[in-house]
Amino acid sequence: MNRRHFLLAAVAMIMAFSTGCRKYGRRVKFGKMEVFYKKPVTREMAEKLGEFILREKLATRDRRTSFQLVKPDGRL
């Protein structure tokens, strides 16, 4: 593999990793746990959900867990 092919492959991999989570929305992290959200949901709403999840022990900060908060048709 010559240098040009290597650089092209590296750029493609970086773009794939950097855009991979966009389909889930923006992210709020709580240690290893994360809450994704999309408009019209706000960051504040996602933070409150994350705090609720931790308080109710539905997940922990030290275990990789993901949630998504969306509001299609005006309902959470």
MOKA-V379461 format. One record per pair of residues at least 24 apart in sequence whose C-alpha atoms are under 6 Angstrom apart, sorted by the first residue. I is the first residue (numbers start at 1). GAP is how many residues later the second one is. D is the distance in whole Angstrom. If there is no record, write none. Layout:
# MOKA-V379461
i: {I & I}
gap: {GAP & GAP}
d: {D & D}
This chain:
# MOKA-V379461
i: {30 & 31 & 32 & 32 & 32 & 32 & 33 & 33 & 33 & 33 & 34 & 35 & 35 & 35 & 36 & 37 & 37 & 37 & 38}
gap: {31 & 30 & 29 & 30 & 31 & 32 & 28 & 31 & 32 & 33 & 32 & 31 & 32 & 33 & 32 & 31 & 32 & 33 & 32}
d: {6 & 5 & 5 & 5 & 6 & 5 & 5 & 5 & 5 & 6 & 5 & 6 & 5 & 6 & 4 & 6 & 5 & 6 & 6}
